[in-house]
Amino acid sequence: MQSLEVASHCLLMPGVIRLSKLNLLFGMNGSGKTRLFHLLTCMTSPQLLMDAAGPNYPADLTCEITWFDPALRRATVEVRGEALEYHVDARRVPLPPRPYRVWSFGTRNQGFAVDLSTIGGIADFLDIDPWAARTVVRSLPDLLPDLISGVTVSDKGAVDISSVRGWRAADRRHEFKFYVLAAFAELQARSEPTILVLDEPFNFMHPPMEREVLDLFERSHWTFQVILATFSPRAYDRRHQGWSVTVLMPADGRKSRISQEDDDVEAINKAPEGESWEEINRKLGPNYRGL
């Protein structure tokens, strides 16, 4: 996926997000991150987009999504009340196109709390068939040979991992889910373009483990895209290591401004403790009031 342009939206001001292979998204609670994720998934899961509409968020939006297939393609998505329309390369189509698949995971999702010690638990975590989950688990030593030396699955579906480094139990529980996510996204990307969206995944993780997870996604052989929404300072420090950075900043009433400007990216790191995003935005001046 190359870009997402918001033309009209109840919570987001007009703006463009240009995406690379690795992407960081920063935004306060209520800034519109979830609504932005709905736009990312609107071509593969339109019901999420329509279910988000309600009395407080009227379903009235227009956005354009571009992707390579292998040439550049464009799709326009328009919602007016209960009507949803798609145009691909300026031609109206009756059903949503599927140029890519979005898999979204976050700490608020029930998936992050499941037990990954069994094939059934991993299948629930990934929301896939148990047979496919077994395939993902068995691919781990091949995809991550420097981290995992072997995998065994019992007749009852219990999963035992042999780690190259030797895990503590607590570390295994936290890190293993990211190894499973990366392996799953890579296998999925071999059959269709795949975007892995992680919403605040670093809750309850200590800094060294966060850095190891970031290292994991920066590996050059992966073929899937990553969008990581977080407020982790460790992730922020990676912005010059191949990650594109987008910030959502309150700007006009309840709406947020989409920005990839260096001044806005730097502002989220320099803000004194206790200073609100409205105060940060005001200090940036009128030149940054909209795109």
ChimeraX commands (.cxc) that place a marker at each C-alpha (Angstrom):
marker #1 position 0.00,0.00,0.00 radius 0.5
marker #1 position 1.40,3.38,-0.98 radius 0.5
marker #1 position -0.88,6.04,0.47 radius 0.5
marker #1 position -4.18,6.89,2.09 radius 0.5
marker #1 position -5.70,10.31,1.42 radius 0.5
marker #1 position -8.59,11.53,3.56 radius 0.5
marker #1 position -10.81,14.02,1.73 radius 0.5
marker #1 position -13.64,14.23,4.26 radius 0.5
marker #1 position -14.16,12.55,7.62 radius 0.5
marker #1 position -15.99,13.32,10.85 radius 0.5
marker #1 position -12.83,12.96,13.00 radius 0.5
marker #1 position -9.93,13.54,10.60 radius 0.5
marker #1 position -9.05,16.68,8.70 radius 0.5
marker #1 position -8.12,16.32,5.01 radius 0.5
marker #1 position -4.61,14.93,4.67 radius 0.5
marker #1 position -2.39,12.27,3.16 radius 0.5
marker #1 position -0.49,9.41,4.78 radius 0.5
marker #1 position 2.33,8.10,2.62 radius 0.5
marker #1 position 3.29,4.61,3.66 radius 0.5
marker #1 position 6.52,2.65,3.40 radius 0.5
marker #1 position 7.31,-0.91,4.43 radius 0.5
marker #1 position 7.66,0.14,8.10 radius 0.5
marker #1 position 5.30,2.75,9.56 radius 0.5
marker #1 position 4.87,4.37,12.97 radius 0.5
marker #1 position 1.66,6.13,14.03 radius 0.5
marker #1 position 1.50,8.41,17.06 radius 0.5
marker #1 position -1.75,9.81,18.42 radius 0.5
marker #1 position -3.38,10.47,21.77 radius 0.5
marker #1 position -6.45,8.51,22.83 radius 0.5
marker #1 position -9.42,9.95,20.98 radius 0.5
marker #1 position -7.29,11.40,18.17 radius 0.5
marker #1 position -8.83,9.12,15.56 radius 0.5
marker #1 position -6.39,6.20,15.36 radius 0.5
marker #1 position -9.16,3.60,15.41 radius 0.5
marker #1 position -11.09,5.45,12.70 radius 0.5
marker #1 position -7.94,5.59,10.63 radius 0.5
marker #1 position -7.54,1.83,11.00 radius 0.5
marker #1 position -11.12,1.44,9.78 radius 0.5
marker #1 position -10.14,3.28,6.60 radius 0.5
marker #1 position -7.15,0.97,6.14 radius 0.5
marker #1 position -9.45,-2.06,6.33 radius 0.5
marker #1 position -12.35,-0.59,4.34 radius 0.5
marker #1 position -11.34,-2.45,1.16 radius 0.5
marker #1 position -11.19,-5.85,2.81 radius 0.5
marker #1 position -13.60,-5.45,5.77 radius 0.5
marker #1 position -16.16,-2.79,4.84 radius 0.5
marker #1 position -18.48,-3.79,7.67 radius 0.5
marker #1 position -15.97,-2.38,10.19 radius 0.5
marker #1 position -16.25,0.96,8.46 radius 0.5
marker #1 position -20.04,0.95,8.42 radius 0.5
marker #1 position -20.39,-0.34,11.99 radius 0.5
marker #1 position -18.30,2.61,13.19 radius 0.5
marker #1 position -21.04,5.02,12.12 radius 0.5
marker #1 position -23.45,6.24,14.76 radius 0.5
marker #1 position -25.13,9.36,16.14 radius 0.5
marker #1 position -21.81,10.78,17.34 radius 0.5
marker #1 position -19.89,9.84,14.19 radius 0.5
marker #1 position -22.06,10.35,11.10 radius 0.5
marker #1 position -21.18,8.08,8.20 radius 0.5
marker #1 position -20.01,10.72,5.75 radius 0.5
marker #1 position -16.51,10.27,4.39 radius 0.5
marker #1 position -14.39,10.13,1.27 radius 0.5
marker #1 position -10.90,8.68,1.01 radius 0.5
marker #1 position -8.54,7.50,-1.71 radius 0.5
marker #1 position -6.19,4.56,-1.35 radius 0.5
marker #1 position -3.32,3.82,-3.72 radius 0.5
marker #1 position -1.34,0.62,-4.07 radius 0.5
marker #1 position 1.00,-1.10,-6.54 radius 0.5
marker #1 position -0.31,-4.06,-8.54 radius 0.5
marker #1 position 2.43,-3.86,-9.96 radius 0.5
marker #1 position 1.53,-0.49,-11.54 radius 0.5
marker #1 position -0.03,2.21,-9.37 radius 0.5
marker #1 position -3.75,1.67,-8.76 radius 0.5
marker #1 position -6.29,3.97,-7.13 radius 0.5
marker #1 position -9.52,3.29,-5.26 radius 0.5
marker #1 position -11.95,5.89,-3.98 radius 0.5
marker #1 position -14.20,4.98,-1.07 radius 0.5
marker #1 position -17.29,7.07,-0.35 radius 0.5
marker #1 position -19.82,6.66,2.46 radius 0.5
marker #1 position -23.02,8.69,2.49 radius 0.5
marker #1 position -25.34,7.61,5.27 radius 0.5
marker #1 position -25.91,3.90,4.73 radius 0.5
marker #1 position -24.56,3.91,1.17 radius 0.5
marker #1 position -21.02,2.68,0.46 radius 0.5
marker #1 position -19.48,3.09,-3.00 radius 0.5
marker #1 position -16.13,2.06,-4.48 radius 0.5
marker #1 position -14.42,3.38,-7.60 radius 0.5
marker #1 position -11.24,1.67,-8.84 radius 0.5
marker #1 position -9.18,3.58,-11.42 radius 0.5
marker #1 position -12.18,5.92,-11.90 radius 0.5
marker #1 position -14.55,3.02,-12.61 radius 0.5
marker #1 position -17.35,2.16,-10.21 radius 0.5
marker #1 position -17.27,-1.42,-8.92 radius 0.5
marker #1 position -20.10,-3.17,-7.03 radius 0.5
marker #1 position -17.96,-4.98,-4.45 radius 0.5
marker #1 position -14.91,-3.82,-2.51 radius 0.5
marker #1 position -11.62,-4.65,-4.22 radius 0.5
marker #1 position -9.10,-6.72,-2.29 radius 0.5
marker #1 position -5.65,-5.46,-3.26 radius 0.5
marker #1 position -4.25,-6.38,0.17 radius 0.5
marker #1 position -5.22,-7.99,3.46 radius 0.5
marker #1 position -5.06,-6.16,6.79 radius 0.5
marker #1 position -4.48,-8.13,10.01 radius 0.5
marker #1 position -4.93,-5.98,13.10 radius 0.5
marker #1 position -3.88,-6.82,16.65 radius 0.5
marker #1 position -3.77,-4.76,19.83 radius 0.5
marker #1 position -3.61,-4.98,23.60 radius 0.5
marker #1 position -7.33,-4.27,23.78 radius 0.5
marker #1 position -8.06,-7.21,21.49 radius 0.5
marker #1 position -8.92,-10.43,23.27 radius 0.5
marker #1 position -6.33,-12.16,21.09 radius 0.5
marker #1 position -3.43,-10.73,23.08 radius 0.5
marker #1 position -4.65,-12.48,26.22 radius 0.5
marker #1 position -5.01,-16.02,24.84 radius 0.5
marker #1 position -2.74,-18.94,25.75 radius 0.5
marker #1 position -0.23,-19.55,22.96 radius 0.5
marker #1 position 0.99,-22.87,24.34 radius 0.5
marker #1 position -1.44,-24.84,22.16 radius 0.5
marker #1 position -2.36,-24.91,18.49 radius 0.5
marker #1 position -5.93,-24.02,19.42 radius 0.5
marker #1 position -4.78,-20.96,21.35 radius 0.5
marker #1 position -2.59,-19.80,18.46 radius 0.5
marker #1 position -5.47,-20.34,16.02 radius 0.5
marker #1 position -7.70,-18.18,18.24 radius 0.5
marker #1 position -4.99,-15.53,18.51 radius 0.5
marker #1 position -4.57,-15.29,14.74 radius 0.5
marker #1 position -8.26,-15.94,13.99 radius 0.5
marker #1 position -7.38,-18.70,11.55 radius 0.5
marker #1 position -8.06,-22.41,11.12 radius 0.5
marker #1 position -6.09,-24.77,13.46 radius 0.5
marker #1 position -4.47,-26.49,10.49 radius 0.5
marker #1 position -3.18,-23.10,9.25 radius 0.5
marker #1 position -2.00,-22.28,12.78 radius 0.5
marker #1 position -0.03,-25.54,12.86 radius 0.5
marker #1 position 1.63,-24.54,9.57 radius 0.5
marker #1 position 2.60,-21.16,11.01 radius 0.5
marker #1 position 4.13,-22.72,14.12 radius 0.5
marker #1 position 6.14,-25.27,12.15 radius 0.5
marker #1 position 7.53,-22.49,9.92 radius 0.5
marker #1 position 9.14,-20.67,12.85 radius 0.5
marker #1 position 12.56,-22.40,12.78 radius 0.5
marker #1 position 12.90,-21.71,9.03 radius 0.5
marker #1 position 11.78,-18.07,9.24 radius 0.5
marker #1 position 13.61,-17.26,12.50 radius 0.5
marker #1 position 16.54,-19.69,12.71 radius 0.5
marker #1 position 18.58,-17.35,14.92 radius 0.5
marker #1 position 15.80,-17.26,17.52 radius 0.5
marker #1 position 14.08,-20.65,17.36 radius 0.5
marker #1 position 15.94,-23.92,16.85 radius 0.5
marker #1 position 12.99,-26.29,16.86 radius 0.5
marker #1 position 9.25,-26.78,17.39 radius 0.5
marker #1 position 7.33,-29.86,18.47 radius 0.5
marker #1 position 3.55,-30.26,18.51 radius 0.5
marker #1 position 2.03,-33.07,20.57 radius 0.5
marker #1 position -0.90,-35.21,19.51 radius 0.5
marker #1 position -3.10,-33.04,21.72 radius 0.5
marker #1 position -1.85,-29.84,20.15 radius 0.5
marker #1 position 0.56,-28.67,22.85 radius 0.5
marker #1 position 3.36,-26.52,21.42 radius 0.5
marker #1 position 6.93,-26.74,22.71 radius 0.5
marker #1 position 9.50,-24.24,21.43 radius 0.5
marker #1 position 13.27,-24.68,21.60 radius 0.5
marker #1 position 14.82,-21.23,21.82 radius 0.5
marker #1 position 18.32,-20.42,20.67 radius 0.5
marker #1 position 18.71,-17.83,23.41 radius 0.5
marker #1 position 16.88,-19.52,26.25 radius 0.5
marker #1 position 13.82,-17.69,27.50 radius 0.5
marker #1 position 12.55,-16.95,30.92 radius 0.5
marker #1 position 8.90,-17.96,31.17 radius 0.5
marker #1 position 7.66,-14.36,31.27 radius 0.5
marker #1 position 9.78,-13.34,28.29 radius 0.5
marker #1 position 8.61,-16.34,26.29 radius 0.5
marker #1 position 4.98,-15.40,26.83 radius 0.5
marker #1 position 5.48,-11.82,25.60 radius 0.5
marker #1 position 7.97,-12.31,22.78 radius 0.5
marker #1 position 6.55,-15.49,21.30 radius 0.5
marker #1 position 3.36,-13.78,20.19 radius 0.5
marker #1 position 5.41,-11.37,18.04 radius 0.5
marker #1 position 7.35,-14.26,16.47 radius 0.5
marker #1 position 4.04,-15.91,15.63 radius 0.5
marker #1 position 2.66,-12.65,14.19 radius 0.5
marker #1 position 5.73,-12.09,12.01 radius 0.5
marker #1 position 5.72,-15.67,10.72 radius 0.5
marker #1 position 1.99,-15.57,10.02 radius 0.5
marker #1 position 2.19,-12.21,8.20 radius 0.5
marker #1 position 5.12,-13.44,6.09 radius 0.5
marker #1 position 3.36,-16.65,5.06 radius 0.5
marker #1 position 0.19,-14.70,4.31 radius 0.5
marker #1 position 2.17,-12.17,2.23 radius 0.5
marker #1 position 3.40,-14.98,-0.01 radius 0.5
marker #1 position -0.16,-15.50,-1.26 radius 0.5
marker #1 position -1.51,-11.93,-1.11 radius 0.5
marker #1 position -0.14,-8.49,-0.11 radius 0.5
marker #1 position -0.43,-8.19,3.66 radius 0.5
marker #1 position -0.41,-5.30,6.13 radius 0.5
marker #1 position 0.16,-6.10,9.81 radius 0.5
marker #1 position -1.36,-3.44,12.10 radius 0.5
marker #1 position -0.30,-3.43,15.77 radius 0.5
marker #1 position -2.16,-1.06,18.10 radius 0.5
marker #1 position -0.25,-0.26,21.32 radius 0.5
marker #1 position 1.41,-3.69,21.48 radius 0.5
marker #1 position 4.10,-2.75,24.03 radius 0.5
marker #1 position 1.95,-2.42,27.13 radius 0.5
marker #1 position 3.55,-4.23,30.10 radius 0.5
marker #1 position 6.79,-4.87,28.20 radius 0.5
marker #1 position 10.17,-3.74,29.47 radius 0.5
marker #1 position 12.40,-1.59,27.17 radius 0.5
marker #1 position 14.94,-4.26,26.12 radius 0.5
marker #1 position 12.10,-6.51,24.96 radius 0.5
marker #1 position 10.52,-3.64,23.00 radius 0.5
marker #1 position 13.81,-3.10,21.20 radius 0.5
marker #1 position 14.02,-6.79,20.31 radius 0.5
marker #1 position 10.50,-6.70,18.85 radius 0.5
marker #1 position 11.37,-3.62,16.80 radius 0.5
marker #1 position 14.51,-5.40,15.58 radius 0.5
marker #1 position 12.31,-8.32,14.59 radius 0.5
marker #1 position 10.11,-6.23,12.29 radius 0.5
marker #1 position 13.10,-4.41,10.78 radius 0.5
marker #1 position 14.48,-7.59,9.25 radius 0.5
marker #1 position 14.96,-7.00,5.54 radius 0.5
marker #1 position 13.64,-10.35,4.30 radius 0.5
marker #1 position 10.03,-9.74,5.39 radius 0.5
marker #1 position 7.65,-9.00,2.53 radius 0.5
marker #1 position 4.70,-7.66,4.56 radius 0.5
marker #1 position 4.04,-4.07,5.61 radius 0.5
marker #1 position 3.88,-3.02,9.28 radius 0.5
marker #1 position 1.88,-0.17,10.83 radius 0.5
marker #1 position 2.71,0.24,14.50 radius 0.5
marker #1 position 0.59,2.61,16.61 radius 0.5
marker #1 position 2.37,3.36,19.87 radius 0.5
marker #1 position 3.66,5.97,22.27 radius 0.5
marker #1 position 6.80,4.00,23.07 radius 0.5
marker #1 position 9.93,6.19,23.16 radius 0.5
marker #1 position 11.89,3.18,21.91 radius 0.5
marker #1 position 9.75,3.12,18.77 radius 0.5
marker #1 position 10.08,6.88,18.40 radius 0.5
marker #1 position 13.87,6.52,18.42 radius 0.5
marker #1 position 13.61,4.26,15.34 radius 0.5
marker #1 position 12.15,7.00,13.11 radius 0.5
marker #1 position 15.48,7.40,11.29 radius 0.5
marker #1 position 15.92,3.66,10.77 radius 0.5
marker #1 position 13.57,3.10,7.86 radius 0.5
marker #1 position 10.27,3.86,9.61 radius 0.5
marker #1 position 7.83,6.41,8.16 radius 0.5
marker #1 position 6.18,8.45,10.92 radius 0.5
marker #1 position 2.66,9.87,11.01 radius 0.5
marker #1 position 1.14,11.89,13.86 radius 0.5
marker #1 position -2.50,12.68,14.60 radius 0.5
marker #1 position -2.81,16.02,16.40 radius 0.5
marker #1 position -6.01,17.72,17.63 radius 0.5
marker #1 position -6.53,20.79,15.49 radius 0.5
marker #1 position -10.16,21.76,14.87 radius 0.5
marker #1 position -12.70,20.95,17.57 radius 0.5
marker #1 position -12.93,17.19,17.82 radius 0.5
marker #1 position -11.03,16.65,14.56 radius 0.5
marker #1 position -7.37,15.65,14.27 radius 0.5
marker #1 position -4.81,16.80,11.77 radius 0.5
marker #1 position -2.83,14.16,9.87 radius 0.5
marker #1 position 0.81,15.14,9.57 radius 0.5
marker #1 position 4.16,13.73,8.53 radius 0.5
marker #1 position 5.92,17.08,8.92 radius 0.5
marker #1 position 9.22,17.01,10.81 radius 0.5
marker #1 position 8.11,19.82,13.16 radius 0.5
marker #1 position 5.05,17.86,14.27 radius 0.5
marker #1 position 7.01,14.64,14.68 radius 0.5
marker #1 position 9.61,16.42,16.80 radius 0.5
marker #1 position 6.92,18.18,18.87 radius 0.5
marker #1 position 5.49,14.96,20.26 radius 0.5
marker #1 position 8.88,14.13,21.77 radius 0.5
marker #1 position 9.75,17.58,23.11 radius 0.5
marker #1 position 6.51,18.29,24.92 radius 0.5
marker #1 position 7.01,18.97,28.64 radius 0.5
marker #1 position 5.23,16.60,30.97 radius 0.5
marker #1 position 1.63,17.64,31.47 radius 0.5
marker #1 position 1.38,19.78,28.35 radius 0.5
marker #1 position -1.67,18.98,26.26 radius 0.5
marker #1 position -1.66,18.28,22.53 radius 0.5
marker #1 position -3.81,21.39,22.06 radius 0.5
marker #1 position -1.01,23.46,23.63 radius 0.5
marker #1 position 1.60,21.77,21.45 radius 0.5
marker #1 position -0.48,22.41,18.35 radius 0.5
marker #1 position -1.01,26.07,19.28 radius 0.5
marker #1 position 2.73,26.59,19.64 radius 0.5
marker #1 position 3.32,25.25,16.13 radius 0.5
marker #1 position 1.39,28.24,14.80 radius 0.5
marker #1 position -1.22,28.84,12.09 radius 0.5
marker #1 position 1.00,27.48,9.30 radius 0.5
marker #1 position 0.30,23.97,10.56 radius 0.5
marker #1 position -3.46,24.28,11.04 radius 0.5
marker #1 position -4.40,22.09,8.12 radius 0.5
marker #1 position -3.22,20.28,5.00 radius 0.5
marker link #1:1,2 radius 0.2
marker link #1:2,3 radius 0.2
marker link #1:3,4 radius 0.2
marker link #1:4,5 radius 0.2
marker link #1:5,6 radius 0.2
marker link #1:6,7 radius 0.2
marker link #1:7,8 radius 0.2
marker link #1:8,9 radius 0.2
marker link #1:9,10 radius 0.2
marker link #1:10,11 radius 0.2
marker link #1:11,12 radius 0.2
marker link #1:12,13 radius 0.2
marker link #1:13,14 radius 0.2
marker link #1:14,15 radius 0.2
marker link #1:15,16 radius 0.2
marker link #1:16,17 radius 0.2
marker link #1:17,18 radius 0.2
marker link #1:18,19 radius 0.2
marker link #1:19,20 radius 0.2
marker link #1:20,21 radius 0.2
marker link #1:21,22 radius 0.2
marker link #1:22,23 radius 0.2
marker link #1:23,24 radius 0.2
marker link #1:24,25 radius 0.2
marker link #1:25,26 radius 0.2
marker link #1:26,27 radius 0.2
marker link #1:27,28 radius 0.2
marker link #1:28,29 radius 0.2
marker link #1:29,30 radius 0.2
marker link #1:30,31 radius 0.2
marker link #1:31,32 radius 0.2
marker link #1:32,33 radius 0.2
marker link #1:33,34 radius 0.2
marker link #1:34,35 radius 0.2
marker link #1:35,36 radius 0.2
marker link #1:36,37 radius 0.2
marker link #1:37,38 radius 0.2
marker link #1:38,39 radius 0.2
marker link #1:39,40 radius 0.2
marker link #1:40,41 radius 0.2
marker link #1:41,42 radius 0.2
marker link #1:42,43 radius 0.2
marker link #1:43,44 radius 0.2
marker link #1:44,45 radius 0.2
marker link #1:45,46 radius 0.2
marker link #1:46,47 radius 0.2
marker link #1:47,48 radius 0.2
marker link #1:48,49 radius 0.2
marker link #1:49,50 radius 0.2
marker link #1:50,51 radius 0.2
marker link #1:51,52 radius 0.2
marker link #1:52,53 radius 0.2
marker link #1:53,54 radius 0.2
marker link #1:54,55 radius 0.2
marker link #1:55,56 radius 0.2
marker link #1:56,57 radius 0.2
marker link #1:57,58 radius 0.2
marker link #1:58,59 radius 0.2
marker link #1:59,60 radius 0.2
marker link #1:60,61 radius 0.2
marker link #1:61,62 radius 0.2
marker link #1:62,63 radius 0.2
marker link #1:63,64 radius 0.2
marker link #1:64,65 radius 0.2
marker link #1:65,66 radius 0.2
marker link #1:66,67 radius 0.2
marker link #1:67,68 radius 0.2
marker link #1:68,69 radius 0.2
marker link #1:69,70 radius 0.2
marker link #1:70,71 radius 0.2
marker link #1:71,72 radius 0.2
marker link #1:72,73 radius 0.2
marker link #1:73,74 radius 0.2
marker link #1:74,75 radius 0.2
marker link #1:75,76 radius 0.2
marker link #1:76,77 radius 0.2
marker link #1:77,78 radius 0.2
marker link #1:78,79 radius 0.2
marker link #1:79,80 radius 0.2
marker link #1:80,81 radius 0.2
marker link #1:81,82 radius 0.2
marker link #1:82,83 radius 0.2
marker link #1:83,84 radius 0.2
marker link #1:84,85 radius 0.2
marker link #1:85,86 radius 0.2
marker link #1:86,87 radius 0.2
marker link #1:87,88 radius 0.2
marker link #1:88,89 radius 0.2
marker link #1:89,90 radius 0.2
marker link #1:90,91 radius 0.2
marker link #1:91,92 radius 0.2
marker link #1:92,93 radius 0.2
marker link #1:93,94 radius 0.2
marker link #1:94,95 radius 0.2
marker link #1:95,96 radius 0.2
marker link #1:96,97 radius 0.2
marker link #1:97,98 radius 0.2
marker link #1:98,99 radius 0.2
marker link #1:99,100 radius 0.2
marker link #1:100,101 radius 0.2
marker link #1:101,102 radius 0.2
marker link #1:102,103 radius 0.2
marker link #1:103,104 radius 0.2
marker link #1:104,105 radius 0.2
marker link #1:105,106 radius 0.2
marker link #1:106,107 radius 0.2
marker link #1:107,108 radius 0.2
marker link #1:108,109 radius 0.2
marker link #1:109,110 radius 0.2
marker link #1:110,111 radius 0.2
marker link #1:111,112 radius 0.2
marker link #1:112,113 radius 0.2
marker link #1:113,114 radius 0.2
marker link #1:114,115 radius 0.2
marker link #1:115,116 radius 0.2
marker link #1:116,117 radius 0.2
marker link #1:117,118 radius 0.2
marker link #1:118,119 radius 0.2
marker link #1:119,120 radius 0.2
marker link #1:120,121 radius 0.2
marker link #1:121,122 radius 0.2
marker link #1:122,123 radius 0.2
marker link #1:123,124 radius 0.2
marker link #1:124,125 radius 0.2
marker link #1:125,126 radius 0.2
marker link #1:126,127 radius 0.2
marker link #1:127,128 radius 0.2
marker link #1:128,129 radius 0.2
marker link #1:129,130 radius 0.2
marker link #1:130,131 radius 0.2
marker link #1:131,132 radius 0.2
marker link #1:132,133 radius 0.2
marker link #1:133,134 radius 0.2
marker link #1:134,135 radius 0.2
marker link #1:135,136 radius 0.2
marker link #1:136,137 radius 0.2
marker link #1:137,138 radius 0.2
marker link #1:138,139 radius 0.2
marker link #1:139,140 radius 0.2
marker link #1:140,141 radius 0.2
marker link #1:141,142 radius 0.2
marker link #1:142,143 radius 0.2
marker link #1:143,144 radius 0.2
marker link #1:144,145 radius 0.2
marker link #1:145,146 radius 0.2
marker link #1:146,147 radius 0.2
marker link #1:147,148 radius 0.2
marker link #1:148,149 radius 0.2
marker link #1:149,150 radius 0.2
marker link #1:150,151 radius 0.2
marker link #1:151,152 radius 0.2
marker link #1:152,153 radius 0.2
marker link #1:153,154 radius 0.2
marker link #1:154,155 radius 0.2
marker link #1:155,156 radius 0.2
marker link #1:156,157 radius 0.2
marker link #1:157,158 radius 0.2
marker link #1:158,159 radius 0.2
marker link #1:159,160 radius 0.2
marker link #1:160,161 radius 0.2
marker link #1:161,162 radius 0.2
marker link #1:162,163 radius 0.2
marker link #1:163,164 radius 0.2
marker link #1:164,165 radius 0.2
marker link #1:165,166 radius 0.2
marker link #1:166,167 radius 0.2
marker link #1:167,168 radius 0.2
marker link #1:168,169 radius 0.2
marker link #1:169,170 radius 0.2
marker link #1:170,171 radius 0.2
marker link #1:171,172 radius 0.2
marker link #1:172,173 radius 0.2
marker link #1:173,174 radius 0.2
marker link #1:174,175 radius 0.2
marker link #1:175,176 radius 0.2
marker link #1:176,177 radius 0.2
marker link #1:177,178 radius 0.2
marker link #1:178,179 radius 0.2
marker link #1:179,180 radius 0.2
marker link #1:180,181 radius 0.2
marker link #1:181,182 radius 0.2
marker link #1:182,183 radius 0.2
marker link #1:183,184 radius 0.2
marker link #1:184,185 radius 0.2
marker link #1:185,186 radius 0.2
marker link #1:186,187 radius 0.2
marker link #1:187,188 radius 0.2
marker link #1:188,189 radius 0.2
marker link #1:189,190 radius 0.2
marker link #1:190,191 radius 0.2
marker link #1:191,192 radius 0.2
marker link #1:192,193 radius 0.2
marker link #1:193,194 radius 0.2
marker link #1:194,195 radius 0.2
marker link #1:195,196 radius 0.2
marker link #1:196,197 radius 0.2
marker link #1:197,198 radius 0.2
marker link #1:198,199 radius 0.2
marker link #1:199,200 radius 0.2
marker link #1:200,201 radius 0.2
marker link #1:201,202 radius 0.2
marker link #1:202,203 radius 0.2
marker link #1:203,204 radius 0.2
marker link #1:204,205 radius 0.2
marker link #1:205,206 radius 0.2
marker link #1:206,207 radius 0.2
marker link #1:207,208 radius 0.2
marker link #1:208,209 radius 0.2
marker link #1:209,210 radius 0.2
marker link #1:210,211 radius 0.2
marker link #1:211,212 radius 0.2
marker link #1:212,213 radius 0.2
marker link #1:213,214 radius 0.2
marker link #1:214,215 radius 0.2
marker link #1:215,216 radius 0.2
marker link #1:216,217 radius 0.2
marker link #1:217,218 radius 0.2
marker link #1:218,219 radius 0.2
marker link #1:219,220 radius 0.2
marker link #1:220,221 radius 0.2
marker link #1:221,222 radius 0.2
marker link #1:222,223 radius 0.2
marker link #1:223,224 radius 0.2
marker link #1:224,225 radius 0.2
marker link #1:225,226 radius 0.2
marker link #1:226,227 radius 0.2
marker link #1:227,228 radius 0.2
marker link #1:228,229 radius 0.2
marker link #1:229,230 radius 0.2
marker link #1:230,231 radius 0.2
marker link #1:231,232 radius 0.2
marker link #1:232,233 radius 0.2
marker link #1:233,234 radius 0.2
marker link #1:234,235 radius 0.2
marker link #1:235,236 radius 0.2
marker link #1:236,237 radius 0.2
marker link #1:237,238 radius 0.2
marker link #1:238,239 radius 0.2
marker link #1:239,240 radius 0.2
marker link #1:240,241 radius 0.2
marker link #1:241,242 radius 0.2
marker link #1:242,243 radius 0.2
marker link #1:243,244 radius 0.2
marker link #1:244,245 radius 0.2
marker link #1:245,246 radius 0.2
marker link #1:246,247 radius 0.2
marker link #1:247,248 radius 0.2
marker link #1:248,249 radius 0.2
marker link #1:249,250 radius 0.2
marker link #1:250,251 radius 0.2
marker link #1:251,252 radius 0.2
marker link #1:252,253 radius 0.2
marker link #1:253,254 radius 0.2
marker link #1:254,255 radius 0.2
marker link #1:255,256 radius 0.2
marker link #1:256,257 radius 0.2
marker link #1:257,258 radius 0.2
marker link #1:258,259 radius 0.2
marker link #1:259,260 radius 0.2
marker link #1:260,261 radius 0.2
marker link #1:261,262 radius 0.2
marker link #1:262,263 radius 0.2
marker link #1:263,264 radius 0.2
marker link #1:264,265 radius 0.2
marker link #1:265,266 radius 0.2
marker link #1:266,267 radius 0.2
marker link #1:267,268 radius 0.2
marker link #1:268,269 radius 0.2
marker link #1:269,270 radius 0.2
marker link #1:270,271 radius 0.2
marker link #1:271,272 radius 0.2
marker link #1:272,273 radius 0.2
marker link #1:273,274 radius 0.2
marker link #1:274,275 radius 0.2
marker link #1:275,276 radius 0.2
marker link #1:276,277 radius 0.2
marker link #1:277,278 radius 0.2
marker link #1:278,279 radius 0.2
marker link #1:279,280 radius 0.2
marker link #1:280,281 radius 0.2
marker link #1:281,282 radius 0.2
marker link #1:282,283 radius 0.2
marker link #1:283,284 radius 0.2
marker link #1:284,285 radius 0.2
marker link #1:285,286 radius 0.2
marker link #1:286,287 radius 0.2
marker link #1:287,288 radius 0.2
marker link #1:288,289 radius 0.2
marker link #1:289,290 radius 0.2
marker link #1:290,291 radius 0.2
view
